[in-house]
Amino acid sequence: MSVGAQKKRAADKALDFIADGMAVGLGTGSTAEIFVHGLATRVKDGLSIETTSTSLRTAELAKDLGIVVKELDAFSHLHVTVDGADEVDAHLRLIKGGGGALLREKIVAAASDAMIVIVDEAKMVGTLGCFALPVEVVPFGLSQTQRNIEGAALAAGCESHDANLRLLDSGAPFQTDGGHYIVDCACGVIPKPEELAHFLSAIPGVVDHGLFIALATKVIVGREKDTDILSR
C-alpha cells in the first residue's frame, strides 16, 4: 500500500470520532488535508459542526469545500483537533512543524479536549529526532537565537545540533502565517524531549518549537491492511 493510501486510511478512521455539534480544530499538512476532504463529504451529507483552522491554507481549503471555519476566539474550547505529525514516538510525543504552522497548531491543540493525530506508519519512530526539529523564531537577533538553539540541543544530549534557517526556493526566508521565521535543528536523536523543550522555551527570540508533548490523546496509524489506534 502506498503512503498516500495509508494516510487516507488514518484520515478516514478519524472521521469516526467526529459527531454533530462538535467544534473541531483542523490541522495542517498533507494528511490533515485528506481529513478535511473527508469531513467535507460528511458535512454535505448533513453533519453539523463548526471548525477553526491551524493555518490560512487549511482554512481556505475547508471554506472552498463548504465547511464553516471561524476564528479560534469564537470558541470557549474545542472538542477535538485532528492533525498530522512529522514523527511520533511510543509515548505519543510528536515533532510537528514541517509545514511551518507549529505555533498555531500548538495553540489550537492546547485549546482542545482531545488531539487526534493521523499518520502513515513511516512516521512512527523509536526515538524522536531524525526529522529536523522546527523552531519558530522572531527575525530580530536571528544569528544569536540560532546559536542558542544549537546550545540547547547540545545541552539536551542530542546527537547533532546544527540549526539552519528555512529558506524558500528563491533564497528568501520562509515566513509563517504569523510573520516569523523557522529554524530547523538537525538533532539526529533527541534522547530527552522534555528537557530539550524546556531549554528551547527559555530562549529569548524563540516563539515556540515543534516538540508536542502531552498534547496528543490518540494517534491513528494507517497501515497496509488496517489502522492502529494508540491512546494516552
N, C-alpha and C positions, 0 to 999 in steps of 0.2 A: 504494500500500500504506500502511495506517495505521501510526502509530508503534508501536502495540501489536503489530502483526504483525511489524515489523522487530525489536522486542525479542525476540519469540518465536523468530524465525529465528536470532538470535545465540545465545540461550539453548540452543536445540536443538543447534546446532553444537558448543557447549561440552561437551555430553554425550559427544561422540566422544573426548574426552581423559580420560574417567573410566574406570578399569578395576578389576577385582576386587582387593581387598586394599589399596586406597588409603585414606589418611587425607586427608579433604577439608575445607577451610575453606569455610563458607557465608557469602556476603555479605549485605548489607542493601540494601533498596530494591526498587522495582517489577520491574526486570529480573532481579535476583537471585532474587526470589520465583518468577518464571516458571521459572527454572532449578531451583529446589527442587522444584516440582511435577513437572517432567520427570524429575528424579533419583528422586523417589519412585516413579514408574512403573517405572523401571529396577530399583529395589530390589524392588518387588513381583514383577518378572519374574525375580529371582534374583541381581541384582548384590549383591556382598558388600563393603560399605565401612563405614568409621566416619567421623564428622564432628565438627567443632566449629563454633561459630557466632560471628558478629561482633556479634550483638545478641540481647536477650531475645526480641524479636518474631520474628526468624528461627528461633530455637531452638524456640519454641512451635509455629510453623508446621511445621517439619521433624518434630518429635515427633508432632504430630497426623496427619501423613501417613505415619508408620511408619518414619521414618529414625532410626537410632541417633545421638544427639548427646551428646558428652562435653565436659568442661571442657578447655580448651587444655592445661593442665598434665598431662593424661593422655597426651600425645604427646611424643616426643622431637623430632619435626618433622612437618610436613605435606607430603604430596606435591604438593598444588596447592590454591590458593584460587581460587574463582570469584566475582567480584563485579562490580558495575556501576560507573559513574562519572558525574559531572555534566559534565565536559569532558575531552577527550583531545586532545593535540596530536600532531604528526608524530613527535616524539621519545618518544612513549609516556609523557609526563608527564601527570599527572592532577590534576584538582580533584575531591575527594570530600568528603562530609560533609553533603550536603543533607538526609539522613535523620537526622543527628545522631549517627552511630555511628563517626565518623572515627578516634577513638583505638583502639577495639577492631579496626576494620578494618585499621589500620596494623600493630598488633601481630600479628594473625593473618597478614597478608600477609608480614611480615618473618620469620615462623616457617615459611614455605612454600618448597619448592624452586622453585615456579613460581606466578605470579599471572596468571590469565586474566581479562581484563576484557571484559564483554559490554555492548554499547551499540547504540542505534539511530544512524543516520547523522547526525542533528542534533547529536549530542554531539561530533562531530569538529570541531575548530576550528583556525584558523591560529595563533592566539596565545591562551594562557590568560587568563582574567580577566573575561569577560563575565558568567559566573556568579559571584556574590559568594562570596568565599573564606571558608569556615567556619574559625573558630579556637576551639578548646576551651579554656576558662579556668576557674580557680577563682573562686568568688564573692567572696572577700575581695579588697578593693582593686580592684574592677571598673572604676571610672572611670579610675584610673591605668593599668590594663592596657589599656583601650580607647585611651587617648592614646598609649601606647607602640606599640600595633599600628598606629595611624594614622601614627606617625612612621616605623615600619619600612617601611610601604607607600610613603610619600613618599621615603624614602632609597633604596628599590629602584627608583625611577623609574616607579612605577605611575601610570596616568592619573588615578586618583582614590584616595581613602584614607579614606572615611567608614566607621567601624567601629560597627555597630549591634547591640545586644543582641537576640537572637532571642526573640520573645515568643509565647506561646500565644494563642488567640483570647480567653481570659479576661483577658489582660493580664499574667499571671504569666510569669516567665522560663521558657523551655524548659529542661528538665534532661536530661542524658544518662543512660545506664544507670549511669554512674559518679558521678552526682550533681553534675556540673559544668555550667556554662553554655556557650552557644555565642554567639560574636560573629561576625557576618557582615560581612566587609570588602569594600565595593564598590570593587574595584580598577580596573574598566574594562578595562585592558590591563596584563598583567604581563610586562614585557619581559625580566626576568631572574628566572625562577622559583627557581633555585638560590640566588641572593642573597637573595631575599625569605624563602625557607625558613630560611636561616641566621639572618637578623635576627630572625624570629619565634621561633625555638627558643631564642634567647638572652634572651627577655623573661621576667623573674620573673612568675609568675601564668599564663603560657601553658602549658597541659598538652601540647598538640600542635596541629598545623594540618592543613588539608586538601590541602596540596600533597604528592602522592605521586610521588617522583622516584626513578628506578632501581629500582622495585619491580615494575611490570607487565612480564611477559615476552612476553605475547601480548595483542592486542586483537582481538576478533571484532566486526566491524561488520555489523549487519543492514541490508541494503539492499532495494530493491524486488524484485529477482529472485533474489538470492543473498546470500552473505556475503563480506566481505573479511577476511583474517587478516593482521594486522601483527605482526611479531616483532622482538624486540630481542636 
